[in-house]
Amino acid sequence: MKKLNGTVIVTYRCNARCTMCNRYKAPSLPQEEISIETIKKLPPMYFTNVTGGEPFLREDLRDVIAELRKKSDRIVISTNGFFTDRIIALCREFPDIGIRVSIEGLENTNNEIRGLPDGFKRGVETLKKLREMGLKDVGFGMTVQDKNAPDLVPLYELSNELDMEFATASLHNSFYFVETGNKIYDRPMVAQNFENLVNRLLQSGSPKKWFRAYFNHGLINYIYGQERLLPCDMSFDTFFIDPYGDVMPCNGTKDKEVMGNLNRQTWDELWNSPEAERVRSVVRHCSRKCWMIGSVSPAMHKYIMKPAWWVFVHKFLRFFKKKKYSMYEIPACCDLRDGRVTAGELDRLGTCDPKAIANDGLKHGE
């Protein structure tokens, strides 16, 4: 059986109150959440992201991880880093897992966005303790918006100081976030900060960071409402499973798209079902143009020549012609700057719809 890329949403409960995500308003109940027996039915995976909500609210997370380690070559848990003692205890038992802490800016900005008193200090403290105990796969991630875009490069510099991974995202709207009104208002300002980050990444001596530069170039393209730089193959070699056992292509759709339910089906029945094929057709005709690491990372590996050529060209330009990367390599950035398109016209290319009713994805198949 071919190994897949999987994301396991172990809970929709969350102790944070992020301004860009309303999932905490639609939590799952502990007794509803995906069981160890269902996790045992998952297929072999080369990578598994464990996420929420806040995964460390699961009292049996240790048992979940123990089972997933039998299934997956690599596991990374996404967390807000608030429950330091629980995180340290788990990583002492399983030092081969990875931890990614969500940090949305420098201290004041982060705490305002995430709604967690001392959230920044707790998150950074957790990361430092993990590093001190020798955990190798450690880092933090940031969802960029108008309010925190100026903190983008300073946070990257902090990640360098701490010798940690640094991941980025932009605002999205979907059933997963229970949100339809997220929007970038000042695109040129936000894009300028991404451009600065891209150039810092290209300056580094790390090929991994050069490819991260390409990903962040794609985020600029995304916030300008443009077509994806790479195809989306979610539901073909990648899947999400939610706390109710529903298997979905991704977390980026407006409404919850369900391929089947692993509580009631075997993996083979689910993955090869007519409903799964219907969802794959939806993915092939999806117009949302998402650019999230869950879909882009596998695509970058699968279609490696396009990002590799971009990296080669931009390293060549930088070091031989002294020409930096510019967001204006993306035509839409020029069109807005030069008045050929308005901000309102670009808004209509995005997924922001403040008048829409957010689908919380809690209506799972019975």
Disulfide bonds with the S-S distance in Angstrom:
none
